[in-house]
């Protein structure tokens, strides 16, 4: 438990739950794949998960309470609980296609992309009848990579996207915490010196996309936190033995 030094009558408390039980999941998957010429692939996958006793983070604000002998006007309490059940189902489309049919040097380009559409729901003992998505499960996920591989050089530019996600459940809809939809661009370049050595450089989050959390779903616009995620640069030497 902690006290806010600026406001001594405000406290935050995170507690464990000895009654927390493990969750169980039954998974069902079906996929179809089609291989084209030039190492190309198109696949379609259907999936479903039935989950019993899923675990989630729960928070609530208590008023006028006493904790460890200290009277508090407001106490923010966070713990973990078991939900009753959850269902997650979706469809995923994946495309991998080298552009080997193009004239040189453009025949080194290619595309690797996938898109997933997901529907989910969860039954919560503290919010009976509420229409809620499964925790930290975006409704849409997308990844698109344009790559180039020719001779000693290779490069990739990737875009990843995750839709809105329910992160923490509160005692009321406007106290639920959601992660705002977010996309990110990454870049990687590699040059092979010889059969044993290569140099790799990469940049993550090229456009410095922030990470934001809000109270309530996206139409509420009640900002909770906004965190700037800067670019991440890496350079390395790879050795094959």
N, C-alpha and C positions, 0 to 999 in steps of 0.2 A: 504494500500500500504506500502511496505517496501523497504529500500535501503540496498544494501550490503555494510557494512562498509569497507570491504577490496577493493571494487571496486565501488566508489561512483556514477559512471555513469551507473550502472546496477540496475534495479528495478524489483520488482514483485508486481502484482496487482491482487486481486481477487474481482470481482464485481458481484452483484446480477442482476437479470433480471426481471423487473416488468411486462414484456410481456409474461413471461413463463406461459404456460397453462397446465392444468391437462391432464394426459394420460388416455386412455380408452382401456380396453382389453376384448376380447371375448375368453373364454377358452372352449376347447372341450377335454373330457377324455373318454377313454374306457379301461376297465381292465378285465382280466380273472384270476380266482384264482382256484387253485387245492389244496385240503387239503389231506395230506397223514396220515397214521397211526402214532401214537406217537407225535401228535401235530405239525407235519411238514406242511409247506406251500410253494408252488411255485406260483408266480404270474407274469403276464406279462401285462404291461400297455402301452397304446399309448396316446399321448397328443399333443395338438396343441394350440398355442396362437396367436391371431391376435391383434396387439397393434397399436393404433393410437396415434400420438403425444408423443412418448416416450421421456423421459428426459435424457440428457447426459451431461457430463462435457467436455468443449471445451477449448483448450489452444492454444495460438499463441504467437509468438515473434515479437514484433514491433521494428523497428530501427529508431533512430534519432527522438524521440518524446519528447513532453513537457507535464509533468503531475504536476498539482499543482504549476506551475511556475518553475519547476525543469526540466532542459534539461537532457535527458537520451540517451545514445548511444543505449541501449537495454532495452526493457520493456517486461517482461513475463506476459501476460495477461491471466487470467483464469475466465471462467464464465460458466453458464448452459444454454442450448438451447433445443428447441424441435426438434426432428427429424420428418420426415413425417410419417413413419410407420415402423413396424417391424413384423417379423414372427419367431416364435420359435416352433419347433416340435421335437419329440423324442420318444424313446422307453425305458422302464425301466424293467429290470428283477430282481426279488427279490426271494431269497431262505432262508427259515428258517427251520432248521432241527436239533432237538435234537438227539444225538446218543444213544437213550435209548435202542437200540438193542445190544449194546456192553455189555460184561460182567462187573460186578462191579469190581473196582470202576470207570471204564472208561465210564460207562453209564451216567455220569454227564456231559460229554462234549457235545458240540453242535456248529453249524455254523449258523451265520446270515450274509448274504451277499447280496449286490445289485450292479447293474451296469446300468448306464444310458448313452445312446448315443444320442446326441443332434445336430441338424442342425439349424442354424439361419441366418438371414440376416436383415439388416436395411438400410433404404433409408435416406441419410443425405443431407440437403439442401446445405451445404458448400462443399460437395464432391460428386457431381452428377456422377453416373456411377461407383462409387467405390464398390468393392465386400468386404463388411465388415460384421463380425459377430455381433450379438447383444451384447450390453455392459455388461461386467462382467458375461458373459454366457460361461462357459467352454464347449468344445465339448464332453468331457467324464468326468463322475463322478463315482467313485467307493468307496465302503465301505465294508470291510471284518472284521468280528469279530469272534474270536474263544472264546467260553465261557465255564465255568465249574461251575455247581451248584449241590452241594451234601451236604446234612445235613446242618450244620451251616456255611459252607464256600462257597463262590462264587468268581469267578475271570473272568476278560475279558481282552483280548489283541485285540486291534483294529487298523486297517490300513485304512486311508482315503486318497483319491487322487482327485485332481481337475486339469483338463487340462488347457492349455493356455487361458487367458482371456484378452479381450480388456478393459482397464480401462479408459483411457482418449484419446479423439480424438484431433489430432493436425491439423495444416493447410496443412500438407503433410504426406505421409505414414511414412517417417522416423522420424516424430515427434509424432506419435501415441505411447502411453504408454501401454505396455502389461505386465501382471503378468505371470511369468514363471510357467510352470507346477510344482506342488508341492504335495508330499506325506508326511504323518505324522503317527507315531506310538504312541498309548496311552495305558496305563495300569491302571486297577482298581481292587482292592482286597477288599473283605468285609467278616467280621466274625461276625456272630450273637451270641451275648452273651446269650440272652434269648428272650422271645417273645416281649420284649419292647425295648431292647437296642442292638445296633450293632455298630461296628467300621469299618470305611471305609477309605481307603487310595488310592490315585491315582497319576499318573505321566503323564503329557501331554508332547508330543514331545520328546519321549525317545531318539531319535538320533540327537536332536538339529538341525532339518532341517531349513535352512534359508529361508527368503522370498525375492524374487528378482523381480525387474521390469526392463524392457528393452525398448529401443526405436525401434519401428518396430516389425514385427512378429519374431518368434523364430530363423529363419535363419539369422537375421541381426547381432546378438551378440553384440549389442551396449548397454552396461550396463548403466542403469540409477541409480538405488539404489540396495544395498544388505543389508538386515537387519538380524542380528543373533537373532533368537528366541530361548531362552534358555529353559531348562526343567522347568516345573511348577509342584511343589509338593503340595499336599493337604492331610490333615488327619482330620477326623471328627468323631463325635459320633452322631448317629441317635437315636431318641427317638420316639416310637409310643405310642400314648395315646389311 
